[in-house]
Structures are given as C-alpha cells and as structure tokens.
Amino acid sequence: MGKLELRYTRNRCYAKLGDEITPMRFSVVARDETSVAIVTVGPILGREIVHIHFEDKYYWVCLGNIREYFKQVK
C-alpha cells in the first residue's frame, strides 16, 4: 500500500508504480474551489472523466466505490 506515485504536468499525469511509469494525457474540463474534473485517455478504459478533490495536504480520487488518497509533495 502507498506505492503509487502520481506526477502532474500541464496535460499529462505520470503514474509510477515500482520501476514502471505510465503516462496518461488529460484535459481539465471543470474546476471549483476544492476539486477539478479531468478527462483522461488510458490504454485500458479509454476516455473517462475523473474527479480530483483537494483537502489540506491531501487529495483524493474516486475510483468507483473506492476513494484513493494521495499526499501532496513538492
């Protein structure tokens, strides 16, 4: 647990798990004070809308019925 790292640039997200890095393109389609909605294009699921919610030093992503929490680092 806790091994997945996500790094965001302007239009890509890089998911690192172990030694494998998977880049995914995305575009921001909506945002408010505490969240952002992006459209991603992944190799398995294709196009999907993902909501990212921000709280203090953490953010979370809803994956079906599961919330995946990440700690923000700079």
N, C-alpha and C positions, 0 to 999 in steps of 0.2 A: 504494500500500500504506500502511496505517496511517492511513487517513482516517476510519474508522468510530469513532464515539464512542457509548458506552452510558452512560446515567444511570439509576440505580435509585431508586425511591421504595418505599414500603411494599408496594404492589401493582401497580406499573407499571414497565415498562422503556421508556425513550425512546431509540430508535436514531437517531442523527444522521449523515447522510452528505451532505456538501456543505451545501446550504440546506434539505434535506428532513428532517423529523423524523417518525418513525413511532412512535406509542405502542403498546405491547402490554401487556395485562393478564396477570398471572401470580399464582400462589399457591404458597407453599412447601409441599411435601409431605413432605420429609425433609431431615435435615441431620446432619452429624457434625463432627469437629474440623477437617477440611480441605476439605469440599465441601458443596454444597447441591443438592437436586433440586427443580426447579420445574415446574409445568405452565403452559404458555403457550397463548394462543389468538391465532393470527396470521391475517391475511387470506388467505394462500396455502395454508399447510399445515394450518390449523385447530388442533386441540388436539394438543400434543406434550409429552413430558417432556424437559427439558433438564437436564444435569448441569453445574454450575459448580464448578471445582476451584481452590483458592487455594494459592499458593506465594509466600512473601515479599511483594514489592510487585506481584506479577502475579497474574492469574487466567486460566484458560483454559476454553473451552467446546468440547466435542466436537461437530463437525458432520459426521456420517457418519464417513469415514476421515480427516478433517482436524481438527486442533486449531487453534483461533483464539485467540491470546494477546492479552491486554489489560493495559495498565499501569494500576494503581490510582492515581488522583489525587484529592485532596480539595479 
